[in-house]
Amino acid sequence: MAGKLVSMRNLKFLLYEVFDVCTLTEYDYYKQFNRKTFDMFLDAGLELGTKLMQPVYEEMDRKPPELVDGVVKVHPQVRRILKEFGEGGWIGARFPVEFDGEQLPLQILSACNLIFCAANFSASAFPGMNSGVAHLITSYGDDNLKEKYVAKLLSGQWQGTMAMTEPQAGSSLTDLNTMAEPTDEGFYKITGNKIFISAGDHDCVDNVVHLMLAKIKGGPPGVKGISLFVVPKKRFDENGKLVLNDIVVSQVFHKMGYRGTPTTELSIGENDDCRGYLVGDEYKGLSYMFQMMNEARIGVGAAAAATASAAYYAALEYSRERPQGRNIAAKDPLTPQVPIIEHSDVKRMLLFQKAVVEGSFSIVMQCSKYEDMLSVVSDDEEKEKYALLLDILTPVAKNYPSEMGVHSTSQSIQCFGGYGYCEDFPVEQYYRDMRIHPIHEGTTGIQGMDILGRKVLMKNGKAFSLFLEEVRKTIADARDCSELKIFAEELNNSIERLQEVTLHLIGIAQEKGPEYFLADATLYLELFGIITISWQWLLQSITVDKALQNELSASEYNFYQGKLYTCKYFFRYELPKIEGLAKRLMDKDPLTVEMEVNFFSD
Amino acid sequence: MAGKLVSMRNLKFLLYEVFDVCTLTEYDYYKQFNRKTFDMFLDAGLELGTKLMQPVYEEMDRKPPELVDGVVKVHPQVRRILKEFGEGGWIGARFPVEFDGEQLPLQILSACNLIFCAANFSASAFPGMNSGVAHLITSYGDDNLKEKYVAKLLSGQWQGTMAMTEPQAGSSLTDLNTMAEPTDEGFYKITGNKIFISAGDHDCVDNVVHLMLAKIKGGPPGVKGISLFVVPKKRFDENGKLVLNDIVVSQVFHKMGYRGTPTTELSIGENDDCRGYLVGDEYKGLSYMFQMMNEARIGVGAAAAATASAAYYAALEYSRERPQGRNIAAKDPLTPQVPIIEHSDVKRMLLFQKAVVEGSFSIVMQCSKYEDMLSVVSDDEEKEKYALLLDILTPVAKNYPSEMGVHSTSQSIQCFGGYGYCEDFPVEQYYRDMRIHPIHEGTTGIQGMDILGRKVLMKNGKAFSLFLEEVRKTIADARDCSELKIFAEELNNSIERLQEVTLHLIGIAQEKGPEYFLADATLYLELFGIITISWQWLLQSITVDKALQNELSASEYNFYQGKLYTCKYFFRYELPKIEGLAKRLMDKDPLTVEMEVNFFSD
């Protein structure tokens, strides 16, 4: 399998033309870079994705990890991937130079990450976790933790994990039971069970470093009692030698997709000999973890978009090559068949995929840009602005690509017809891999409550206002482009509708309380997502409109026309979906709150 | 695994309360039945499903058929299933007594079939194919074919198949290449290749009977040249002994789901020794095949609905039992967690599944009722009415359950969270199994062109008018029920919207031709489907409204309230989706027609 994974042209369009990443190099922090060095990263990223990761995509699925005599055996290529990601500086690419990092803008790294996830999402998870774990330790850990763990994680010699979920506490972190008992020896004794821990252990690393949420004995109940610990599989003994730290893998889950990464259950401290090391202050675990979690959420959106991209290009290639049927107006059976891409219904399916993929890429890149701006601006108000924009867009950037990615890969299968359902083509695997994304790092329902119950209201609606301001800026710019005027007005109407719906829901909150307010938060998020991606399409199209004023080569002309048609597609086919959502959200019948559980009896 | 598959209460509600199947027993053809005998069939069907089919559901997936030394090895339970379906009279249940059938109303058989498909769709396909093949032979075959093949198919000793698709002709039957060369010995010599033939061969039967489309040498090109043949794996030689008939299985496809049924590729007549026997007249193959095809399409809808049902009940059971989180208004971490079914967002997901499942069951039953009426009415106009209603509703009954079943099983997974993605629970398999339904027996795109390009227009729109009449009858009845008035008006507005959209599209057909007319046929079908299922929900709710006037036991009260809330759900959450669809369909920008293939370049 060596199909196209992403459009490099599109990545460069987003980076250099839409988000203009090169302006970052005017800041001190990024001054070592220029367009040429950015391009080198992109080329290297593509090389890594296509040579190291894509070739084992199918194999890692067909031979998933197994727990054999207590050892989690994963595909041997994982060792090479971690090594090359470590040695090549990819794991630490965004880290400041003091951690031996590259200080690479997140936008460039995100573009590379899209390639990696498109090539092999399971494989990308191993180095990806390391980056997040190391980032959290450098942000909140003391020097001792930094010294012991960061280099090993960034080099890919050890594996990092995020150990939150427990059997009795999936979405409800309040109910975590893993306990940390203080000692006077500089560590805590940890006991508990964790489930669904990605890369929770495997045989391609020498050690595993869990960032684990636990409750300190005697602390406050609920989320207020949660602290964050580094809990290694092997700890250093008094001689600096690594010894086992009483963590046992009790299960490797068998999954429908995302099968290359072992998803594990861990028993911790069964022999009362598991040591954990506090990160930062006691009882602040959740807020620390949320740094990683928010990154991870955008990372999920990126992974979903990337998988949808690989599936889309597979469908596109097939649609170009597969002859079937004739133009509906000219059905002479003696004429040759045409490739199915010539049928309007197939073009519609492809446009849908392209719209979801490139719209999702765009919102991921938009978030990366805000993140990059956070690294360079010093003004408090500006810092707050970018932080709030990231806050409100995180659930969208997680959820839109995840939910729509499921539909997009499903349409990729549909382009193949019966062949898409067979293992001969990769789309069935993309479809299976995709289905994890609306679940992990906070389900769709959790994201809905996050945006409506928290983000829209936070700081008196400041994040929401900033978001609207960003959209309005794009609308104003688009009004100057003759082809885009009509879409600018439609987006303007949509954000008015969004405000109307939001006010209506806030009214319900005041009148009837949080349960009624949040009952349809998932639908609200869907509405918010469609409008956000419309904004991103309009934003891209302003660049397109300018480019089309120039003399262009045939391939460039086709590229920009493709963008323009996909923007049209989004506004004609996708944006109208907000009508039905808004109708429901404005409707006052609280039937999901009021339906009694007993009514589900039969 | 022994989860609930379907609600027997719901099946009886549909059969006896909504569609009143017992009125059929007033006709001569069905006079041997009564409510008690119908109930016996249902009980026996449930027994068969739960005892014979459901226990091997997972195993048939995990150990899919293999081609070993030219033999297609399937799960050994298939032999028992065919035998019991044969001996129990299930395969021939709808056949008239002259074929040793039971003359069972299709409504009762459809209800049983929903149970079988919910228990194990792959397993149900084997006897299901036999029934369709035998029905076609009895309808159009001569006495010789009837005598030789029908009894063997109905007894389950032989396997029947529908052999249409070829590698170069998926949806485009025009391009079939399988050839039939006439001889003067009463048979044709067949040569060609067929792919995606379900149950195309296996080791649990003594012979396989292919109903095969082929073109007679020298006949007209395209679909007009297609004839239908019985082509057995083994034919009778001059001594009445079975000998091989030169058909080889060249491949068994490996699929994402629906893995228990072997999907095969056949090489036919490689040694110029394959004999086929013409069914009916030359060149009428396609119209004959469409009898089976139309049944098969409603069968696909039924299978999709059934799988969604099994997944829904798995999700419902889990949601009742899984404690997680608390009421959003009362978050004291010291109180116990509540089952997730108490969260509004989970109730919404369950209502969605229930609405799709029971709405789909209802439309399948509605079609079965029309079919049953066709067996008893003698008046030509009445016959035409039921035939036309079946014609126009077949693409809906195929497509709505298939497309929405994908979403419904996806929501079943979502109720389970991470566990839903693991093989420990059956929902991931339901999700994989489901994905075939929008593909086989005519893809969603084909169904869209069928309803808009053929069914809506046929006989000057008579089928469409009859459909609207049926819906209006329900609206009129619902206006008398105080709780349903508002929904009656909404459905009325919807069918007005549907007419408006239809007229608009017919205008486009006249103005710009078929390509523009049919470009969004898939969206039109989606719109049509949502309105049709709204109608079915309103129809059910009229019965519910009456029932709720009476004194009821707690369980009956809960059942009817569950129905009422699900109807409300459908009108509040699903019907509004037509807004976005109608907006697009009324919009004149023909962008999918006009987008050039080159614009997909990058």
Contacts between the chains, C-beta under 8 A, distances in Angstrom:
chain1	res1	chain2	res2	distance
A	7	B	602	4.9
A	9	B	602	4.4
A	10	B	602	6.7
A	165	B	418	7.3
A	168	B	323	7.3
A	168	B	337	7.7
A	169	B	324	7.7
A	170	B	324	5.8
A	170	B	417	5.1
A	170	B	418	6.7
A	171	B	324	6.2
A	171	B	325	6.4
A	171	B	417	7.0
A	172	B	324	5.2
A	172	B	325	4.3
A	172	B	326	7.8
A	172	B	337	6.5
A	174	B	325	7.6
A	174	B	326	7.8
A	174	B	331	7.4
A	174	B	333	4.5
A	175	B	324	8.0
A	175	B	333	7.2
A	175	B	337	6.1
A	195	B	418	7.7
A	196	B	418	4.8
A	221	B	333	4.5
A	221	B	334	5.5
A	222	B	331	7.8
A	222	B	332	7.9
A	222	B	333	2.9
A	222	B	334	7.8
A	223	B	333	7.3
A	253	B	422	4.8
A	253	B	424	7.6
A	254	B	422	6.2
A	254	B	423	4.2
A	254	B	424	7.5
A	255	B	421	5.3
A	255	B	422	5.5
A	255	B	423	7.0
A	255	B	428	7.7
A	256	B	421	5.5
A	256	B	422	7.6
A	256	B	423	7.2
A	256	B	428	4.1
A	256	B	431	7.2
A	256	B	432	6.9
A	257	B	421	7.5
A	258	B	421	7.7
A	263	B	418	8.0
A	316	B	600	6.0
A	320	B	597	7.6
A	320	B	600	7.9
A	323	B	168	7.3
A	324	B	169	7.7
A	324	B	170	5.7
A	324	B	171	6.2
A	324	B	172	5.2
A	324	B	175	7.9
A	325	B	171	6.4
A	325	B	172	4.3
A	325	B	174	7.6
A	326	B	172	7.8
A	326	B	174	7.8
A	327	B	515	6.6
A	328	B	449	7.8
A	328	B	453	8.0
A	328	B	514	4.8
A	328	B	515	5.2
A	328	B	518	6.1
A	329	B	513	5.4
A	329	B	514	5.2
A	329	B	515	5.3
A	331	B	174	7.4
A	331	B	222	7.8
A	332	B	222	7.9
A	333	B	174	4.6
A	333	B	175	7.3
A	333	B	221	4.5
A	333	B	222	3.0
A	333	B	223	7.4
A	334	B	221	5.5
A	334	B	222	7.8
A	337	B	168	7.7
A	337	B	172	6.5
A	337	B	175	6.1
A	339	B	597	7.9
A	341	B	597	5.4
A	341	B	600	7.0
A	342	B	597	6.3
A	343	B	445	7.7
A	344	B	515	6.5
A	344	B	518	7.4
A	344	B	519	3.9
A	344	B	520	8.0
A	344	B	592	4.4
A	344	B	593	5.0
A	345	B	445	4.4
A	345	B	448	7.1
A	345	B	449	7.9
A	345	B	518	7.9
A	345	B	519	7.1
A	345	B	521	7.0
A	345	B	522	5.8
A	345	B	592	7.6
A	346	B	445	7.6
A	347	B	592	4.7
A	347	B	593	8.0
A	347	B	595	5.7
A	347	B	597	7.8
A	348	B	519	7.3
A	348	B	520	7.3
A	348	B	522	7.2
A	348	B	592	4.5
A	350	B	600	6.3
A	351	B	591	7.9
A	351	B	592	6.6
A	351	B	595	7.0
A	354	B	600	7.4
A	406	B	410	6.5
A	410	B	406	6.5
A	410	B	435	7.2
A	413	B	435	6.7
A	413	B	439	7.7
A	414	B	438	6.5
A	414	B	439	7.0
A	414	B	443	6.8
A	414	B	444	6.9
A	414	B	445	7.8
A	417	B	170	5.2
A	417	B	171	7.0
A	417	B	439	5.9
A	417	B	443	6.2
A	418	B	165	7.4
A	418	B	170	6.8
A	418	B	195	7.7
A	418	B	196	4.8
A	418	B	263	8.0
A	418	B	439	5.7
A	418	B	440	6.8
A	420	B	439	7.3
A	421	B	255	5.3
A	421	B	256	5.5
A	421	B	257	7.5
A	421	B	258	7.7
A	421	B	435	6.4
A	421	B	436	5.6
A	421	B	439	6.1
A	422	B	253	4.8
A	422	B	254	6.2
A	422	B	255	5.5
A	422	B	256	7.6
A	422	B	263	8.0
A	423	B	254	4.2
A	423	B	255	7.1
A	423	B	256	7.2
A	424	B	253	7.6
A	424	B	254	7.5
A	428	B	255	7.8
A	428	B	256	4.0
A	431	B	256	7.2
A	431	B	435	7.1
A	432	B	256	6.9
A	432	B	432	7.3
A	435	B	410	7.2
A	435	B	413	6.6
A	435	B	421	6.4
A	435	B	431	7.1
A	436	B	421	5.6
A	438	B	414	6.5
A	439	B	413	7.7
A	439	B	414	7.0
A	439	B	417	5.9
A	439	B	418	5.7
A	439	B	420	7.3
A	439	B	421	6.1
A	440	B	418	6.9
A	443	B	414	6.8
A	443	B	417	6.1
A	444	B	414	6.9
A	445	B	343	7.7
A	445	B	345	4.3
A	445	B	346	7.6
A	445	B	414	7.8
A	448	B	345	7.1
A	449	B	328	7.8
A	449	B	345	7.9
A	513	B	329	5.4
A	514	B	328	4.9
A	514	B	329	5.3
A	515	B	327	6.6
A	515	B	328	5.2
A	515	B	329	5.3
A	515	B	344	6.5
A	518	B	328	6.1
A	518	B	344	7.4
A	518	B	345	7.9
A	519	B	344	4.0
A	519	B	345	7.1
A	519	B	348	7.3
A	520	B	344	8.0
A	520	B	348	7.3
A	521	B	345	7.0
A	522	B	345	5.8
A	522	B	348	7.2
A	523	B	573	7.9
A	554	B	598	8.0
A	555	B	601	6.2
A	555	B	602	7.2
A	558	B	596	7.8
A	558	B	598	4.8
A	558	B	599	5.4
A	558	B	601	4.3
A	558	B	602	7.3
A	559	B	601	6.3
A	559	B	602	5.0
A	561	B	596	7.3
A	561	B	598	8.0
A	561	B	599	4.5
A	562	B	599	4.1
A	562	B	600	6.0
A	562	B	601	6.5
A	562	B	602	7.0
A	565	B	591	6.0
A	565	B	595	4.6
A	565	B	599	5.6
A	568	B	589	6.7
A	568	B	591	5.1
A	569	B	591	6.2
A	569	B	592	7.7
A	572	B	584	6.0
A	572	B	587	5.9
A	572	B	589	5.7
A	572	B	591	6.3
A	573	B	523	7.9
A	573	B	584	5.5
A	576	B	579	7.4
A	576	B	580	3.8
A	576	B	581	7.6
A	576	B	583	4.2
A	576	B	584	5.3
A	577	B	577	7.6
A	577	B	580	4.3
A	578	B	580	7.2
A	579	B	576	7.4
A	579	B	579	3.8
A	579	B	580	4.7
A	579	B	583	6.1
A	580	B	576	3.8
A	580	B	577	4.3
A	580	B	578	7.2
A	580	B	579	4.7
A	580	B	580	5.2
A	581	B	576	7.7
A	583	B	576	4.1
A	583	B	579	6.1
A	584	B	572	6.0
A	584	B	573	5.5
A	584	B	576	5.3
A	587	B	572	5.9
A	589	B	568	6.7
A	589	B	572	5.7
A	591	B	351	7.9
A	591	B	565	5.9
A	591	B	568	5.0
A	591	B	569	6.2
A	591	B	572	6.3
A	592	B	344	4.4
A	592	B	345	7.6
A	592	B	347	4.7
A	592	B	348	4.5
A	592	B	351	6.6
A	592	B	569	7.7
A	593	B	344	5.0
A	593	B	347	8.0
A	595	B	347	5.7
A	595	B	351	7.0
A	595	B	565	4.6
A	596	B	558	7.8
A	596	B	561	7.3
A	597	B	320	7.6
A	597	B	339	7.9
A	597	B	341	5.4
A	597	B	342	6.3
A	597	B	347	7.8
A	598	B	554	8.0
A	598	B	558	4.8
A	598	B	561	8.0
A	599	B	558	5.4
A	599	B	561	4.6
A	599	B	562	4.0
A	599	B	565	5.6
A	600	B	316	6.0
A	600	B	320	7.9
A	600	B	341	6.9
A	600	B	347	8.0
A	600	B	350	6.3
A	600	B	354	7.4
A	600	B	562	6.0
A	601	B	555	6.1
A	601	B	558	4.2
A	601	B	559	6.2
A	601	B	562	6.5
A	602	B	7	4.9
A	602	B	9	4.4
A	602	B	10	6.7
A	602	B	555	7.2
A	602	B	558	7.3
A	602	B	559	5.0
A	602	B	562	7.0
